[in-house]
């Protein structure tokens, strides 16, 4: 993973941020799949369809667009894939029935009820907490590394304290990013 050595604060900080950034990227991907009432191609881009004997994501199989606020269109490049794409959408958890006219699949997004909005806000809260736990797990792993290095006498007590403080500041910063993103998405969910 990372060898801790006395005085190598910047390498420690960059490695910590790199690991926490992975959690943030995953969280942002999760956020893009939570629909707000406005059509977004990200809702279906990563749905996997079984074509050519293997699972492939829709963005690799078709042109996906959102021509208006409540409509997503999926136009397969190969017309023979329209059936498997329709089946994949039906089996996905997006909860929208596809309309297939033989050349294009249309997804008409319904108006969201207040109950559905509240359900999505709860789902958002769950995803946000998973991201916070992910960041805390990275913090725990790096903290254990600091503790082990101090126990093995490869780090001084003062330097390990500096690294622990830096680790906590970095963790707080990433947790704040999650909270801000959650707040923005929650506002989007409640406004539309």
Secondary structure, DSSP 8 states (H G I E B T S, - for coil): -----TT-HHHHHHHHHHHHHHHHHHHHHHHHHS--SS--GGGTTT-EEEETTEEEEGGGTEEEEEEETTEEEEEESSGGGHHHHHHHHHHSTT---EEE-SS-EEEE-----HHHHHHHHHHHHHHHHHHHHHHHHHHHHHHHHHHHHHHTTSS-HHHHHHHHHHHHHHHHHHHHHHHHHHHHHHHHHHH-
